[in-house]
């Protein structure tokens, strides 16, 4: 049976595809927003993995953990919408500005 995706899910998947371009560079704070909203949207915020990473680079893991902590109470649908907004602002509009 084929899975029926909502319009929001389709837009979110397209946003993830656009944001996955390894050539894109963002300031650290913006990357953390992308990270936190994505993790919240897909329901993947594994604290055990964070503990493993924490041993490797405590500062970066601390920032990631804080970002996840800040979005922990927003609904998954809201996280998807905010992720899409980030893509619109920093990737789609950003390309338009840089092409002028």
Secondary structure, 3 states (H helix, E strand, C coil): CCCCCCHHHHHHHHHHHHHCCCCCCCCHHHHHHHHHHHHHHCCCCCHHHHHHHHHHCHHHHHHHHHHHHHHCCCCHHHHHHHHHHHHHHHHHHHHHHHHC
